[in-house]
Amino acid sequence: MEQKKLKIYISGKIAHMDLDERRRAFKMAADYWQLKGYDVFNPFENGLSQEADWHDHIRVDIRALVDCDIIYMLSGWEHSKGAKLELDVASSCGIPVWFETNNRES
């Protein structure tokens, strides 16, 4: 019987930043965790246009988050209203929180 892969949610600052730079940071994190054997939810790939309203994005993202096993907070998350909300939801739901560090896992 195949063991279910754990699903990790990538969280971090997106708004008010260089979008291409942030997209790369999220993709690098997603690629890293996929190579480690995790299923990954990347908010840049949530099915909505980047031009969609922030409220629409956070609704889709929170729905995805509660189905994940771990949330991974990219550096700079503390400067993001959305990432702080995601951290609060994850903590409230008992979802383990990992923070980006030099060794990736904490």
C-alpha positions, 0 to 999 in steps of 0.5 A: 500500500502506497503511503500518502504524501504529506502536503505542504503549503507555501506562504510568504509575502506576495503583494507590493513586491516584485512579482517575478522575484516572488514567483521565483521564490515560491517556485524554488520552495515548491520545487525543493519540497517536491524533490523531498517527496511532498505534494505542494500547494503554491498560491501562485498556482491557485487557479486565479488570475494574478489580477483577481482581487486579494480577497478572492485569492485569500479565500481560495488559499485558505481553503487549500491551506486547511487541507495541507499537513504543513505550512512553510513560511518563506523569509519576509512572511512577517511583512504580509497581511495574508501570510500572517493570516495563513499562519494564524489559521494554520496554528489554530487548526494544529497544522505544523509550521516550518520557517525558511532557514538556511537548512530549510526545515525548522 
